[in-house]
């Protein structure tokens, strides 16, 4: 869906391997313990509640996944 597929571009201001999204967090550092709000997007949360495997909830074509050698969703 459009929320999961929003991670098409590297997030150069975020942690290694993160993708640029506009729906699931605020910055500027995007790090645990920073006090900034962040979370999974709604489609991922609903998918987890329905028991959808995590690998099936990833973005369908992510150049960041490809660069890290991780599979696409």
N, C-alpha and C positions, 0 to 999 in steps of 0.2 A: 504494500500500500504506500501511499505518498509519504506517510510519516516515517516508516522504516527506510524507504528509499531516499529519504532526505540526506542521508549520510554519504553522498557521492563525492565529496571533496575532502581532502585532508584538513584537519583543524590545527593549523600551525601554532595557535596559542594554547591548545589543550595538551593533555598527556599524550605520550607516544602512542600511535595507533588510533587516536580518536578521529572522528569524522565531524565535519561542520554540520550542525543542526541548529534549527531555530525554534524547536518545540519542547526541549526537555531540560534546559538548564540556563543559568545566567553565569556570568563570569566575574572577573576576567581570568582566573587561574584554573577553574574547573577541577580542583583537587579535593580529595577527601580531607576533612578537617579544616577547610578554609573558611567555613561559615557560609559559603555560597550554596544556593539552592540548585539541586540537580537530581534527576531521576530518569528512569526509563520512560519511553513514550507510551501512550495509552494502548497502542496495538500490541506492544510487547507485554505489558502488564496483563491484558485480557488473554493473550495467547498463553501465558504462564498459568493463569487460573484455569484455562481449558485443557491444560496438559500438553500443549504443543511443544515439541522438542526445541531447545534453545537454538540449535542450528537452523531450524526452519523459520525462525523469527528474524534472521539477519536480513540486511538489505540485499536485493537480488543481484546487483552489480556494483561492487565497491572497489574502486582502484586502491583504496587503503588496504583492504583485505588482500588483494592481489600482491601488493608490495610487501606485505608481511607474510605471504605464503599461506594465508588462512582461506578456507573455502567461502564462497559466496552463499547466500541464502537461497 
